[in-house]
Amino acid sequence: MSLTWARELAHQVGHREEVAVVSEAPVPLLGEKMDPDTALQQVLRKSFAYGGVVRGLHAAVKVIEKHAAQLCVLAEDCDQQDIKKLVTALCADHKCNLLTVPAAKTLGEWVGLCKIDSEGKARKVVGCSCAVIKDFGEITEALYVLREHLKSHGIHFEIPEPSS
């Protein structure tokens, strides 16, 4: 598969995503064990705050091809099977860790493709089929929880040293 084919596919698919409202995941209390979904949500939001997340197929493919991707997240409910095949194959070829989330709307909310109202609820959420983390920002407990989840599934995942 060529990179130009991926760009054309991303361009064709990129304009068909709908808008919906998604509720926010609960934040665990101190001392409470964090589940992997909450950990992934916090890691994505922290990375987004530091400018380390790229969203969408076109940008994700470019980052994976440059070997700059640290973690790739793919929506399971993506309506185009070609996107799933492309991202899965690229991650396998470039040895990039791949996680899946059940819904594109959820991933879209986690990577900032929404409006936040005065109550702190996400409104007008746009679905995101693929997102890639190229910089985690700061090292948090959620990142360690995510590493343990990946390790339990037989995936080796190293947390990069914080840059000074």
N, CA, C and O of each residue as an XYZ file, in Angstrom:
656
protein
N       0.837     -1.184      0.000
C       0.000      0.000      0.000
C       0.875      1.238      0.000
O       1.816      1.350      0.786
N       0.566      2.135     -0.859
C       1.377      3.342     -0.937
C       0.797      4.433     -0.058
O      -0.377      4.406      0.311
N       1.637      5.380      0.263
C       1.232      6.495      1.096
C       0.220      7.371      0.374
O      -0.667      7.933      1.017
N       0.327      7.503     -0.934
C      -0.638      8.326     -1.678
C      -2.022      7.693     -1.649
O      -3.022      8.408     -1.584
N      -2.099      6.371     -1.696
C      -3.378      5.699     -1.589
C      -4.017      5.991     -0.240
O      -5.224      6.218     -0.162
N      -3.218      5.986      0.821
C      -3.731      6.278      2.160
C      -4.229      7.708      2.250
O      -5.255      7.971      2.877
N      -3.518      8.627      1.635
C      -3.938     10.030      1.653
C      -5.249     10.221      0.898
O      -6.118     10.970      1.344
N      -5.398      9.547     -0.249
C      -6.639      9.648     -1.009
C      -7.803      9.072     -0.215
O      -8.886      9.657     -0.196
N      -7.594      7.937      0.440
C      -8.636      7.322      1.244
C      -9.010      8.223      2.412
O     -10.192      8.375      2.721
N      -8.031      8.817      3.058
C      -8.294      9.724      4.176
C      -9.080     10.936      3.703
O      -9.974     11.407      4.406
N      -8.764     11.437      2.543
C      -9.471     12.601      2.008
C     -10.926     12.254      1.689
O     -11.824     13.056      1.945
N     -11.161     11.067      1.132
C     -12.516     10.657      0.776
C     -13.376     10.424      2.010
O     -14.551     10.788      2.020
N     -12.815      9.830      3.035
C     -13.562      9.449      4.221
C     -13.696     10.612      5.202
O     -14.648     10.647      5.981
N     -12.785     11.538      5.180
C     -12.694     12.566      6.203
C     -13.879     13.498      6.329
O     -14.002     14.155      7.362
N     -14.750     13.600      5.361
C     -15.824     14.582      5.395
C     -17.181     13.994      5.734
O     -18.186     14.687      5.576
N     -17.264     12.738      6.197
C     -18.551     12.098      6.390
C     -18.880     11.812      7.848
O     -19.794     11.028      8.103
N     -18.203     12.389      8.798
C     -18.440     12.052     10.186
C     -19.560     12.917     10.765
O     -19.672     14.098     10.437
N     -20.391     12.320     11.630
C     -21.558     12.985     12.187
C     -21.244     13.618     13.530
O     -20.147     13.467     14.067
N     -22.244     14.342     14.071
C     -22.109     15.013     15.354
C     -23.088     14.383     16.338
O     -24.243     14.137     15.992
N     -22.633     14.118     17.568
C     -23.488     13.556     18.612
C     -22.954     13.955     19.975
O     -21.867     14.525     20.075
N     -23.706     13.661     21.021
C     -23.295     13.982     22.388
C     -22.845     12.700     23.065
O     -23.544     11.689     23.005
N     -21.685     12.732     23.709
C     -21.141     11.578     24.418
C     -20.879     11.993     25.853
O     -20.364     13.084     26.095
N     -21.225     11.141     26.811
C     -20.992     11.484     28.216
C     -19.533     11.262     28.571
O     -18.822     10.512     27.903
N     -19.103     11.919     29.623
C     -17.715     11.864     30.041
C     -17.484     10.673     30.969
O     -18.368     10.329     31.753
N     -16.317     10.041     30.896
C     -15.989      8.904     31.755
C     -15.672      9.393     33.160
O     -15.105     10.475     33.319
N     -16.026      8.616     34.187
C     -15.751      9.044     35.552
C     -14.261      9.012     35.865
O     -13.526      8.164     35.358
N     -13.831      9.936     36.696
C     -12.436      9.998     37.120
C     -12.311      9.213     38.423
O     -13.087      9.459     39.347
N     -11.355      8.270     38.537
C     -11.240      7.472     39.752
C     -10.766      8.320     40.930
O     -10.022      9.287     40.765
N     -11.214      7.933     42.116
C     -10.807      8.623     43.323
C      -9.394      8.211     43.698
O      -8.880      7.207     43.204
N      -8.765      8.996     44.581
C      -7.413      8.680     45.023
C      -7.392      7.310     45.688
O      -8.280      6.987     46.477
N      -6.394      6.514     45.376
C      -6.252      5.186     45.947
C      -7.077      4.129     45.231
O      -6.888      2.939     45.485
N      -7.974      4.516     44.356
C      -8.802      3.582     43.606
C      -8.061      3.149     42.345
O      -7.389      3.957     41.704
N      -8.189      1.865     41.993
C      -7.520      1.339     40.808
C      -8.176      1.901     39.546
O      -9.401      1.905     39.425
N      -7.365      2.366     38.626
C      -7.837      2.969     37.379
C      -7.981      1.870     36.322
O      -7.100      1.024     36.170
N      -9.102      1.894     35.594
C      -9.279      0.904     34.537
C      -8.557      1.383     33.269
O      -8.279      2.575     33.136
N      -8.250      0.468     32.339
C      -7.488      0.836     31.136
C      -8.156      1.890     30.253
O      -7.465      2.706     29.645
N      -9.493      1.886     30.173
C     -10.178      2.892     29.350
C     -10.001      4.291     29.917
O      -9.741      5.240     29.178
N     -10.140      4.416     31.228
C      -9.939      5.718     31.874
C      -8.489      6.157     31.734
O      -8.213      7.336     31.513
N      -7.563      5.213     31.862
C      -6.144      5.537     31.709
C      -5.864      6.026     30.285
O      -5.153      7.013     30.099
N      -6.420      5.340     29.279
C      -6.220      5.761     27.898
C      -6.811      7.144     27.668
O      -6.207      7.974     26.988
N      -7.989      7.394     28.231
C      -8.619      8.706     28.102
C      -7.723      9.796     28.677
O      -7.525     10.834     28.045
N      -7.184      9.568     29.865
C      -6.328     10.573     30.490
C      -5.028     10.771     29.730
O      -4.551     11.898     29.604
N      -4.446      9.687     29.221
C      -3.210      9.791     28.441
C      -3.458     10.579     27.149
O      -2.650     11.428     26.774
N      -4.572     10.297     26.470
C      -4.898     11.023     25.241
C      -5.140     12.504     25.514
O      -4.671     13.361     24.765
N      -5.863     12.803     26.575
C      -6.141     14.210     26.893
C      -4.875     14.955     27.295
O      -4.680     16.107     26.908
N      -4.018     14.304     28.067
C      -2.758     14.948     28.472
C      -1.873     15.169     27.256
O      -1.267     16.231     27.113
N      -1.796     14.182     26.387
C      -0.997     14.321     25.166
C      -1.557     15.416     24.267
O      -0.801     16.175     23.660
N      -2.888     15.497     24.182
C      -3.517     16.543     23.384
C      -3.191     17.923     23.942
O      -2.957     18.867     23.187
N      -3.177     18.035     25.258
C      -2.858     19.316     25.888
C      -1.429     19.751     25.574
O      -1.146     20.947     25.498
N      -0.532     18.790     25.393
C       0.863     19.095     25.072
C       1.123     19.135     23.567
O       2.260     19.335     23.141
N       0.081     18.945     22.762
C       0.245     18.973     21.310
C       0.874     17.715     20.747
O       1.476     17.749     19.674
N       0.741     16.601     21.461
C       1.383     15.362     21.033
C       0.464     14.364     20.378
O       0.857     13.216     20.171
N      -0.776     14.771     20.038
C      -1.724     13.861     19.400
C      -2.033     14.353     17.997
O      -2.289     15.538     17.784
N      -2.006     13.432     17.043
C      -2.483     13.748     15.696
C      -3.759     12.956     15.488
O      -3.870     11.808     15.918
N      -4.726     13.585     14.818
C      -6.053     13.000     14.665
C      -6.361     12.829     13.198
O      -6.002     13.662     12.366
N      -7.032     11.733     12.894
C      -7.431     11.467     11.523
C      -6.452     10.554     10.812
O      -5.287     10.437     11.194
N      -6.946      9.920      9.785
C      -6.157      8.922      9.062
C      -4.941      9.522      8.360
O      -3.844      8.971      8.452
N      -5.119     10.627      7.672
C      -4.027     11.223      6.902
C      -2.843     11.587      7.806
O      -1.703     11.228      7.512
N      -3.113     12.292      8.889
C      -2.042     12.698      9.811
C      -1.438     11.491     10.517
O      -0.228     11.436     10.732
N      -2.280     10.522     10.878
C      -1.779      9.325     11.565
C      -0.829      8.536     10.681
O       0.215      8.075     11.142
N      -1.186      8.379      9.410
C      -0.330      7.640      8.475
C       1.020      8.326      8.335
O       2.052      7.656      8.309
N       1.029      9.646      8.247
C       2.298     10.373      8.108
C       3.191     10.155      9.328
O       4.394      9.937      9.181
N       2.616     10.211     10.528
C       3.414     10.044     11.750
C       3.920      8.609     11.871
O       5.069      8.391     12.255
N       3.079      7.633     11.550
C       3.512      6.230     11.624
C       4.615      5.967     10.621
O       5.588      5.285     10.942
N       4.484      6.496      9.403
C       5.509      6.306      8.373
C       6.851      6.917      8.773
O       7.900      6.402      8.384
N       6.833      7.992      9.534
C       8.065      8.644      9.984
C       8.668      7.969     11.217
O       9.697      8.418     11.720
N       8.042      6.900     11.708
C       8.479      6.188     12.910
C       8.458      7.094     14.143
O       9.250      6.903     15.066
N       7.564      8.070     14.162
C       7.448      8.982     15.293
C       6.287      8.611     16.212
O       6.105      9.237     17.256
N       5.510      7.614     15.842
C       4.336      7.227     16.628
C       4.743      6.398     17.835
O       5.530      5.458     17.718
N       4.201      6.753     18.997
C       4.460      5.974     20.200
C       3.298      5.029     20.498
O       3.491      3.945     21.049
N       2.079      5.460     20.124
C       0.895      4.652     20.357
C      -0.173      5.063     19.357
O      -0.392      6.252     19.126
N      -0.835      4.080     18.767
C      -1.909      4.347     17.807
C      -3.217      3.825     18.393
O      -3.259      2.733     18.959
N      -4.285      4.612     18.253
C      -5.598      4.225     18.754
C      -6.567      4.224     17.578
O      -6.674      5.210     16.849
N      -7.275      3.105     17.400
C      -8.170      2.909     16.262
C      -9.580      2.630     16.774
O      -9.746      1.861     17.721
N     -10.594      3.240     16.168
C     -11.994      3.003     16.532
C     -12.478      1.714     15.882
O     -12.286      1.509     14.684
N     -13.105      0.844     16.672
C     -13.599     -0.432     16.151
C     -14.810     -0.258     15.246
O     -15.025     -1.059     14.335
N     -15.605      0.785     15.490
C     -16.832      0.951     14.710
C     -16.632      1.756     13.428
O     -17.586      2.292     12.865
N     -15.399      1.833     12.983
C     -15.090      2.523     11.729
C     -15.831      1.809     10.587
O     -15.733      0.591     10.441
N     -16.572      2.585      9.778
C     -17.410      1.977      8.759
C     -16.642      1.488      7.534
O     -17.189      0.737      6.727
N     -15.410      1.891      7.385
C     -14.608      1.460      6.234
C     -13.555      0.444      6.680
O     -12.654      0.774      7.451
N     -13.671     -0.774      6.198
C     -12.735     -1.831      6.559
C     -11.327     -1.547      6.030
O     -10.346     -2.008      6.614
N     -11.218     -0.795      4.935
C      -9.899     -0.461      4.380
C      -9.077      0.353      5.367
O      -7.860      0.189      5.449
N      -9.733      1.225      6.110
C      -9.019      2.036      7.102
C      -8.440      1.141      8.181
O      -7.277      1.289      8.557
N      -9.246      0.210      8.681
C      -8.765     -0.711      9.719
C      -7.574     -1.528      9.212
O      -6.572     -1.686      9.909
N      -7.701     -2.043      7.985
C      -6.622     -2.852      7.414
C      -5.350     -2.028      7.239
O      -4.254     -2.496      7.550
N      -5.496     -0.809      6.744
C      -4.345      0.050      6.508
C      -3.618      0.387      7.811
O      -2.398      0.243      7.901
N      -4.360      0.830      8.809
C      -3.744      1.224     10.078
C      -3.119      0.020     10.764
O      -2.010      0.111     11.291
N      -3.816     -1.100     10.761
C      -3.275     -2.315     11.383
C      -1.984     -2.754     10.691
O      -1.010     -3.102     11.359
N      -1.973     -2.738      9.370
C      -0.778     -3.150      8.624
C       0.378     -2.179      8.851
O       1.516     -2.612      9.031
N       0.105     -0.881      8.845
C       1.174      0.097      9.081
C       1.764     -0.038     10.478
O       2.979      0.043     10.658
N       0.901     -0.244     11.463
C       1.393     -0.412     12.834
C       2.238     -1.668     12.962
O       3.246     -1.671     13.668
N       1.838     -2.726     12.290
C       2.621     -3.968     12.322
C       3.962     -3.779     11.616
O       4.993     -4.228     12.117
N       3.955     -3.119     10.456
C       5.186     -2.912      9.698
C       6.182     -2.016     10.429
O       7.390     -2.249     10.375
N       5.676     -1.000     11.108
C       6.551     -0.020     11.758
C       6.682     -0.231     13.259
O       7.217      0.621     13.969
N       6.186     -1.378     13.742
C       6.300     -1.765     15.150
C       5.750     -0.693     16.086
O       6.392     -0.316     17.067
N       4.568     -0.218     15.769
C       3.872      0.772     16.587
C       2.768      0.054     17.360
O       2.021     -0.735     16.781
N       2.660      0.318     18.655
C       1.617     -0.296     19.463
C       0.249      0.211     19.021
O       0.072      1.398     18.751
N      -0.718     -0.706     18.952
C      -2.056     -0.374     18.475
C      -3.084     -0.770     19.524
O      -3.104     -1.913     19.982
N      -3.930      0.168     19.900
C      -5.056     -0.086     20.791
C      -6.341      0.226     20.050
O      -6.346      1.042     19.128
N      -7.432     -0.416     20.444
C      -8.720     -0.115     19.841
C      -9.687      0.376     20.911
O      -9.623     -0.041     22.067
N     -10.574      1.259     20.505
C     -11.658      1.733     21.359
C     -12.962      1.379     20.648
O     -12.986      1.276     19.422
N     -14.044      1.191     21.402
C     -15.273      0.728     20.766
C     -15.928      1.732     19.821
O     -16.504      1.328     18.810
N     -15.855      3.032     20.122
C     -16.618      3.996     19.331
C     -15.762      5.167     18.860
O     -14.908      5.662     19.594
N     -16.004      5.598     17.630
C     -15.287      6.743     17.062
C     -15.663      8.035     17.777
O     -14.833      8.935     17.909
N     -16.897      8.133     18.234
C     -17.337      9.325     18.970
C     -16.571      9.457     20.281
O     -16.176     10.556     20.669
N     -16.367      8.351     20.951
C     -15.610      8.354     22.202
C     -14.180      8.804     21.951
O     -13.654      9.650     22.673
N     -13.553      8.240     20.929
C     -12.183      8.636     20.586
C     -12.138     10.107     20.199
O     -11.207     10.815     20.582
N     -13.119     10.575     19.453
C     -13.180     11.985     19.083
C     -13.247     12.902     20.286
O     -12.587     13.941     20.322
N     -14.046     12.519     21.274
C     -14.130     13.323     22.505
C     -12.795     13.329     23.240
O     -12.351     14.377     23.710
N     -12.153     12.172     23.343
C     -10.904     12.059     24.082
C      -9.771     12.847     23.446
O      -8.859     13.285     24.148
N      -9.810     13.038     22.128
C      -8.731     13.772     21.462
C      -9.118     15.209     21.129
O      -8.433     15.869     20.347
N     -10.209     15.696     21.715
C     -10.539     17.107     21.611
C     -11.370     17.518     20.419
O     -11.410     18.704     20.092
N     -12.031     16.595     19.758
C     -12.881     16.948     18.619
C     -14.310     17.204     19.095
O     -15.254     16.566     18.631
N     -14.454     18.145     20.026
C     -15.766     18.462     20.585
C     -15.727     19.859     21.197
O     -14.669     20.470     21.349
N     -16.911     20.336     21.541
C     -17.053     21.591     22.282
C     -17.384     21.221     23.722
O     -18.133     20.274     23.964
N     -16.835     21.958     24.674
C     -17.125     21.739     26.084
C     -18.043     22.857     26.546
O     -17.702     24.032     26.415
N     -19.220     22.499     27.093
C     -20.163     23.526     27.529
C     -19.788     24.058     28.916
O     -18.779     23.650     29.491
N     -20.601     24.964     29.443
C     -20.300     25.608     30.723
C     -20.332     24.625     31.892
O     -19.721     24.887     32.928
N     -21.029     23.504     31.747
C     -21.083     22.482     32.792
C     -19.930     21.490     32.692
O     -19.806     20.606     33.540
N     -19.098     21.618     31.686
C     -17.974     20.709     31.498
C     -18.321     19.460     30.712
O     -17.515     18.532     30.644
N     -19.490     19.418     30.125
C     -19.912     18.267     29.326
C     -19.523     18.472     27.872
O     -19.526     19.594     27.365
N     -19.187     17.371     27.210
C     -18.814     17.429     25.794
C     -20.066     17.562     24.937
O     -21.029     16.815     25.112
N     -20.048     18.509     24.017
C     -21.154     18.729     23.079
C     -20.590     18.736     21.663
O     -19.419     19.052     21.456
N     -21.415     18.394     20.706
C     -21.027     18.412     19.295
C     -19.750     17.607     19.043
O     -18.792     18.102     18.449
N     -19.760     16.380     19.499
C     -18.596     15.510     19.350
C     -18.514     15.000     17.920
O     -19.505     14.522     17.368
N     -17.347     15.102     17.328
C     -17.087     14.595     15.982
C     -16.321     13.284     16.117
O     -15.365     13.197     16.888
N     -16.734     12.276     15.376
C     -16.064     10.985     15.439
C     -14.655     11.036     14.868
O     -14.369     11.810     13.954
N     -13.784     10.206     15.414
C     -12.394     10.122     14.962
C     -12.068      8.642     14.779
O     -12.149      7.868     15.733
N     -11.705      8.251     13.579
C     -11.428      6.839     13.321
C     -10.057      6.418     13.811
O      -9.863      5.257     14.170
N      -9.094      7.341     13.836
C      -7.727      6.990     14.191
C      -7.022      8.188     14.810
O      -7.169      9.317     14.341
N      -6.258      7.935     15.865
C      -5.440      8.971     16.492
C      -4.100      8.345     16.870
O      -4.029      7.163     17.208
N      -3.050      9.142     16.810
C      -1.711      8.661     17.129
C      -1.072      9.606     18.134
O      -1.125     10.827     17.984
N      -0.466      9.019     19.163
C       0.284      9.808     20.141
C       1.737      9.794     19.716
O       2.349      8.737     19.568
N       2.282     10.992     19.522
C       3.711     11.083     19.205
C       4.502     11.657     20.372
O       5.728     11.545     20.397
N       3.820     12.274     21.346
C       4.463     12.809     22.546
C       3.467     12.703     23.692
O       2.361     13.236     23.599
N       3.844     12.019     24.777
C       2.943     11.843     25.907
C       2.809     13.091     26.765
O       1.908     13.160     27.601
N       3.666     14.068     26.587
C       3.615     15.260     27.428
C       4.343     14.998     28.723
O       5.573     15.047     28.766
N       3.609     14.722     29.774
C       4.235     14.392     31.046
C       3.869     12.961     31.434
O       2.846     12.423     31.011
N       4.723     12.371     32.241
C       4.519     10.998     32.677
C       3.545     11.011     33.854
O       3.798     11.667     34.865
N       2.433     10.288     33.722
C       1.411     10.264     34.758
C       1.129      8.821     35.179
O       1.621      7.871     34.569
N       0.329      8.683     36.232
C      -0.051      7.358     36.699
C      -0.835      6.616     35.618
O      -0.704      5.400     35.473
N      -1.643      7.346     34.865
C      -2.441      6.737     33.800
C      -1.552      6.061     32.760
O      -1.923      5.024     32.211
N      -0.399      6.631     32.489
C       0.529      6.048     31.518
C       1.068      4.709     32.032
O       1.234      3.767     31.257
N       1.340      4.628     33.331
C       1.799      3.366     33.910
C       0.693      2.312     33.912
O       0.964      1.133     33.680
N      -0.541      2.719     34.168
C      -1.677      1.792     34.113
C      -1.829      1.262     32.686
O      -2.070      0.072     32.482
N      -1.690      2.141     31.714
C      -1.782      1.743     30.309
C      -0.655      0.780     29.950
O      -0.880     -0.191     29.227
N       0.540      1.035     30.439
C       1.666      0.136     30.175
C       1.400     -1.255     30.746
O       1.682     -2.259     30.092
N       0.857     -1.318     31.963
C       0.553     -2.618     32.569
C      -0.539     -3.353     31.794
O      -0.488     -4.575     31.658
N      -1.515     -2.622     31.293
C      -2.570     -3.236     30.481
C      -1.976     -3.832     29.200
O      -2.309     -4.954     28.821
N      -1.100     -3.080     28.540
C      -0.468     -3.586     27.320
C       0.429     -4.789     27.630
O       0.461     -5.762     26.877
N       1.151     -4.707     28.741
C       2.038     -5.805     29.123
C       1.229     -7.081     29.392
O       1.682     -8.178     29.067
N       0.041     -6.943     29.982
C      -0.801     -8.112     30.268
C      -1.316     -8.762     28.985
O      -1.710     -9.929     28.998
N      -1.316     -8.020     27.881
C      -1.723     -8.561     26.586
C      -0.521     -8.961     25.729
O      -0.669     -9.235     24.538
N       0.660     -8.993     26.332
C       1.855     -9.438     25.633
C       2.486     -8.401     24.725
O       3.255     -8.750     23.829
N       2.176     -7.140     24.941
C       2.728     -6.070     24.113
C       3.772     -5.316     24.934
O       3.487     -4.828     26.028
N       4.977     -5.231     24.391
C       6.048     -4.502     25.066
C       5.883     -3.009     24.796
O       5.833     -2.578     23.644
N       5.800     -2.235     25.860
C       5.566     -0.804     25.741
C       6.476     -0.084     26.723
O       6.365     -0.269     27.935
N       7.381      0.742     26.193
C       8.299      1.492     27.046
C       7.812      2.918     27.200
O       7.370      3.551     26.241
N       7.899      3.409     28.420
C       7.566      4.813     28.682
C       8.845      5.616     28.462
O       9.871      5.348     29.087
N       8.775      6.593     27.578
C       9.983      7.386     27.289
C      10.402      8.216     28.496
O       9.572      8.610     29.316
N      11.690      8.471     28.589
C      12.207      9.328     29.645
C      11.738     10.764     29.413
O      11.750     11.242     28.279
N      11.322     11.460     30.485
C      10.909     12.850     30.294
C      12.078     13.711     29.832
O      13.191     13.594     30.344
N      11.813     14.571     28.865
C      12.860     15.462     28.355
C      12.998     16.655     29.281
O      11.996     17.217     29.725
N      14.230     17.049     29.576
C      14.439     18.163     30.494
C      14.545     19.469     29.773
O      14.723     20.510     30.406
